[in-house]
Amino acid sequence: MKKKNQSILYSSPYLVWSLIFIIFPLLIVLFFSFTQKTGDSYSFTFANFERLFDITYMKVFGLSLYLAAISTFLCLLIGYPLAYFVSKLGEKRRNLIITLMILPMWMNFLLRTYSWMAILGNNGIINTLLSKIGLSKLNLLYNNGAVLLGMIYNFLPFMILPIYTVLIKMDKDLINAASDLGATRWQTFKKIILPLSVPGIASGITMVFMPAVTTFVISRLLGGGQYMLVGNLIEQQFTTMDDWNFGSALSIFMIIIILISMAIMSKYDKDSKEGGGNIC
């Protein structure tokens, strides 16, 4: 009983913090999503969620999910080889490279995104160089490519770090055993390394997809306001439109999507841990 009371006492600051800054705000959002203001009172309604199925908003959801999925796939395509390469280096060299990867994250997110405007803009670094060598300028800003580039640049470390962490903690005896049994490097990677790194891949996908699908700064700056993603739509409801009820419904809808994606990733993570790797 004494240990139980001590554990409750030690965890109480976290419980209070969670109650004030997580549970209570979530309940407020939930309340607004199921209500509509009529005069000075609020009435219960499903109208806010019915508006979600309007064709205009469905297009916004589709574009957001599309760009988030593409950026997540590209982050995985770039991030896994990088994480694998770094994990094979010596301790000092890999620590240096990981530090250099993390270093830009110490800078403000907004400034990191603004810097790409100076690089990709009509009078930016790339187009200035093209003009000096006699080539015509390219339209590098305010399109899908610029938005995807901003997502990949900002979220790539979130893909690399979980995969890298799993790879450096991998049991090297399994790899040595595969080599002793006559497996080629490709067979070892396919049957041992890749299956055992699935938990890192699942964590990386979750950590990239969630912020990518809800971002609004990247699409506003690099998309030039031409791209209305879910994050922009939610921000618009709370700031410009002053429609907290519909904005809350959008937020709850995105929470549900994120929870579903996390559940799917957890399922793959669990299956990979139970399955393990076999050399055939």
C-alpha positions as CSV (number, residue, x, y, z in Angstrom):
1,M,0.0,0.0,0.0
2,K,2.9,2.3,0.8
3,K,4.6,1.7,-2.5
4,K,1.3,2.3,-4.3
5,N,0.8,5.6,-2.5
6,Q,4.4,6.6,-3.4
7,S,3.9,5.8,-7.1
8,I,0.7,7.9,-7.1
9,L,2.5,10.7,-5.5
10,Y,5.4,10.6,-7.9
11,S,3.2,10.4,-11.0
12,S,0.8,13.2,-9.8
13,P,2.7,16.0,-11.5
14,Y,2.4,14.2,-14.8
15,L,-1.3,13.4,-14.2
16,V,-2.0,17.0,-13.4
17,W,-0.1,18.2,-16.4
18,S,-1.9,15.7,-18.7
19,L,-5.3,16.7,-17.2
20,I,-4.8,20.5,-17.7
21,F,-2.9,20.5,-21.1
22,I,-4.1,17.3,-22.8
23,I,-7.4,16.0,-21.5
24,F,-9.2,19.3,-20.7
25,P,-8.3,20.9,-24.1
26,L,-9.4,17.7,-25.9
27,L,-12.7,17.8,-24.1
28,I,-13.3,21.4,-25.1
29,V,-12.6,20.5,-28.8
30,L,-14.9,17.6,-28.5
31,F,-17.6,19.8,-27.0
32,F,-17.4,22.4,-29.8
33,S,-17.4,19.7,-32.5
34,F,-20.8,18.4,-31.4
35,T,-22.5,21.7,-30.7
36,Q,-23.7,24.8,-32.6
37,K,-24.1,28.2,-31.1
38,T,-27.6,29.6,-31.2
39,G,-27.7,33.0,-29.6
40,D,-26.1,32.7,-26.1
41,S,-26.5,29.0,-25.8
42,Y,-25.1,25.8,-27.5
43,S,-27.2,23.1,-29.0
44,F,-26.2,19.5,-29.7
45,T,-25.8,18.7,-33.4
46,F,-24.1,16.4,-36.0
47,A,-24.1,19.2,-38.6
48,N,-20.4,20.0,-38.1
49,F,-19.4,16.4,-39.0
50,E,-21.9,16.3,-41.9
51,R,-20.1,19.3,-43.4
52,L,-17.0,17.2,-43.6
53,F,-18.4,15.1,-46.5
54,D,-18.9,18.2,-48.7
55,I,-17.0,17.7,-52.0
56,T,-14.9,20.8,-51.3
57,Y,-13.6,19.5,-48.0
58,M,-13.2,15.9,-49.3
59,K,-10.8,17.3,-52.0
60,V,-8.8,19.0,-49.2
61,F,-8.6,15.8,-47.3
62,G,-7.6,13.9,-50.4
63,L,-4.8,16.4,-51.3
64,S,-3.5,16.4,-47.7
65,L,-3.4,12.6,-47.5
66,Y,-1.8,12.4,-51.0
67,L,1.0,14.8,-50.2
68,A,1.5,13.3,-46.8
69,A,1.7,9.8,-48.2
70,I,4.1,10.8,-51.0
71,S,6.4,12.7,-48.6
72,T,6.4,9.8,-46.2
73,F,7.3,7.4,-48.9
74,L,10.1,9.6,-50.2
75,C,11.4,10.1,-46.7
76,L,11.5,6.3,-46.3
77,L,13.2,5.9,-49.7
78,I,15.9,8.4,-48.8
79,G,16.0,7.8,-45.0
80,Y,16.5,4.1,-44.9
81,P,19.7,3.9,-47.0
82,L,21.1,6.9,-45.1
83,A,20.3,5.3,-41.7
84,Y,21.8,2.0,-42.9
85,F,25.0,3.7,-44.3
86,V,25.5,5.7,-41.1
87,S,24.9,2.6,-38.8
88,K,27.8,0.9,-40.6
89,L,30.3,3.6,-39.7
90,G,32.6,3.8,-36.7
91,E,31.1,5.3,-33.5
92,K,32.8,8.7,-33.8
93,R,31.9,9.2,-37.5
94,R,28.3,8.2,-37.1
95,N,27.9,10.4,-34.0
96,L,29.2,13.3,-36.0
97,I,26.9,12.7,-39.0
98,I,23.8,12.2,-36.7
99,T,24.7,15.5,-35.0
100,L,24.9,17.2,-38.4
101,M,21.5,15.8,-39.3
102,I,19.9,17.0,-36.0
103,L,21.6,20.4,-36.1
104,P,19.1,22.0,-38.5
105,M,16.3,20.9,-36.2
106,W,17.6,23.2,-33.5
107,M,16.6,26.1,-35.8
108,N,13.1,27.4,-35.7
109,F,10.7,25.5,-38.0
110,L,9.5,28.7,-39.6
111,L,13.0,29.9,-40.4
112,R,13.9,26.5,-41.9
113,T,10.9,26.8,-44.2
114,Y,11.6,30.4,-45.1
115,S,15.1,29.6,-46.1
116,W,13.7,27.4,-49.0
117,M,11.9,30.5,-50.3
118,A,15.3,32.2,-50.7
119,I,16.6,29.2,-52.5
120,L,13.7,28.3,-54.8
121,G,12.2,31.8,-55.4
122,N,12.2,33.6,-58.8
123,N,15.1,35.7,-57.6
124,G,16.5,32.9,-55.4
125,I,19.9,31.3,-55.4
126,I,19.1,28.6,-58.0
127,N,17.4,30.9,-60.5
128,T,20.1,33.5,-60.1
129,L,22.8,30.9,-61.0
130,L,20.7,29.7,-64.0
131,S,20.4,33.3,-65.2
132,K,24.2,33.9,-64.9
133,I,25.0,30.9,-67.1
134,G,22.4,31.9,-69.7
135,L,19.6,29.5,-68.9
136,S,16.0,30.5,-68.4
137,K,14.5,30.6,-64.9
138,L,12.5,27.7,-63.5
139,N,9.2,27.8,-61.6
140,L,10.4,26.1,-58.5
141,L,8.1,27.7,-55.9
142,Y,4.4,27.6,-55.2
143,N,3.7,24.1,-56.6
144,N,3.4,20.5,-55.4
145,G,7.2,19.9,-55.7
146,A,8.0,22.8,-53.4
147,V,5.5,21.7,-50.8
148,L,6.9,18.1,-50.9
149,L,10.5,19.4,-50.7
150,G,9.6,21.4,-47.6
151,M,8.0,18.3,-46.0
152,I,10.9,16.0,-46.8
153,Y,13.5,18.5,-45.6
154,N,11.7,19.2,-42.3
155,F,10.5,15.6,-41.5
156,L,13.4,13.5,-42.9
157,P,15.3,13.3,-39.6
158,F,12.1,11.8,-38.0
159,M,12.4,8.9,-40.4
160,I,16.2,8.5,-40.1
161,L,16.6,8.5,-36.3
162,P,14.2,5.6,-35.4
163,I,15.6,3.4,-38.2
164,Y,19.2,4.3,-37.2
165,T,18.4,3.5,-33.6
166,V,17.1,0.1,-34.4
167,L,19.9,-0.7,-36.8
168,I,22.7,0.1,-34.3
169,K,21.0,-2.0,-31.6
170,M,20.6,-5.0,-33.9
171,D,22.3,-8.2,-32.7
172,K,25.4,-8.6,-34.8
173,D,25.6,-12.3,-34.0
174,L,22.6,-12.9,-36.3
175,I,24.3,-11.2,-39.2
176,N,27.5,-13.1,-38.6
177,A,25.6,-16.4,-38.3
178,A,23.9,-15.7,-41.6
179,S,27.3,-15.1,-43.2
180,D,28.7,-18.3,-41.7
181,L,25.7,-20.2,-43.2
182,G,26.6,-19.0,-46.7
183,A,24.1,-16.2,-47.0
184,T,25.0,-13.4,-49.4
185,R,24.8,-9.8,-48.4
186,W,21.5,-9.3,-50.2
187,Q,20.0,-12.4,-48.5
188,T,21.3,-11.2,-45.1
189,F,19.7,-7.8,-45.7
190,K,16.4,-9.3,-47.0
191,K,16.0,-12.0,-44.4
192,I,17.6,-10.5,-41.3
193,I,18.3,-6.8,-41.4
194,L,15.1,-5.6,-43.1
195,P,12.6,-7.6,-41.0
196,L,14.3,-6.7,-37.8
197,S,14.3,-3.0,-38.7
198,V,10.5,-2.9,-39.4
199,P,9.8,-1.4,-35.9
200,G,12.0,1.5,-36.7
201,I,10.4,1.9,-40.1
202,A,6.9,1.8,-38.5
203,S,8.0,4.5,-36.0
204,G,9.5,6.6,-38.7
205,I,6.4,6.4,-40.9
206,T,4.2,7.4,-38.0
207,M,6.5,10.3,-37.0
208,V,6.6,11.7,-40.6
209,F,3.0,11.0,-41.7
210,M,1.3,12.7,-38.6
211,P,3.0,16.1,-38.9
212,A,2.9,16.0,-42.8
213,V,-0.8,15.5,-43.0
214,T,-1.6,18.3,-40.5
215,T,1.1,20.9,-41.6
216,F,0.0,24.3,-42.6
217,V,3.2,26.4,-42.5
218,I,4.9,24.6,-45.3
219,S,1.9,24.7,-47.6
220,R,1.3,28.4,-46.9
221,L,4.9,29.5,-47.5
222,L,6.1,27.1,-50.2
223,G,2.7,26.7,-51.7
224,G,2.0,30.4,-51.8
225,G,-1.4,30.1,-50.2
226,Q,-2.6,28.2,-53.4
227,Y,-2.7,24.9,-51.5
228,M,-5.5,24.4,-49.0
229,L,-4.5,21.4,-46.8
230,V,-6.3,20.1,-43.7
231,G,-3.9,22.1,-41.4
232,N,-4.6,25.3,-43.3
233,L,-8.4,24.6,-43.2
234,I,-8.4,24.1,-39.5
235,E,-6.3,27.2,-38.9
236,Q,-8.7,29.2,-41.1
237,Q,-11.7,28.1,-39.1
238,F,-10.2,29.2,-35.8
239,T,-8.6,32.5,-37.0
240,T,-10.3,33.9,-40.1
241,M,-13.8,32.3,-40.2
242,D,-14.2,32.3,-36.4
243,D,-16.1,28.9,-36.7
244,W,-14.7,27.0,-33.7
245,N,-17.4,24.3,-34.1
246,F,-16.5,23.2,-37.6
247,G,-12.8,23.7,-36.8
248,S,-13.2,21.4,-33.8
249,A,-15.0,18.8,-35.9
250,L,-12.1,18.9,-38.4
251,S,-9.6,18.4,-35.6
252,I,-11.5,15.4,-34.2
253,F,-11.7,13.9,-37.7
254,M,-7.9,14.3,-38.1
255,I,-7.3,12.8,-34.6
256,I,-9.3,9.7,-35.7
257,I,-7.3,9.4,-38.9
258,I,-4.0,9.6,-37.0
259,L,-5.1,7.1,-34.4
260,I,-6.1,4.7,-37.2
261,S,-2.7,5.1,-38.9
262,M,-1.0,4.5,-35.6
263,A,-3.0,1.4,-35.0
264,I,-2.1,0.0,-38.4
265,M,1.6,0.8,-37.8
266,S,1.5,-0.8,-34.4
267,K,-0.1,-4.0,-35.9
268,Y,2.8,-4.3,-38.4
269,D,5.3,-3.6,-35.6
270,K,3.8,-6.3,-33.5
271,D,3.7,-8.8,-36.4
272,S,7.4,-8.1,-37.2
273,K,8.4,-8.7,-33.6
274,E,6.6,-12.0,-33.5
275,G,7.7,-13.2,-36.9
276,G,11.5,-12.5,-36.8
277,G,13.7,-13.3,-39.7
278,N,14.6,-16.6,-41.4
279,I,17.1,-17.5,-44.0
280,C,15.7,-19.7,-46.8
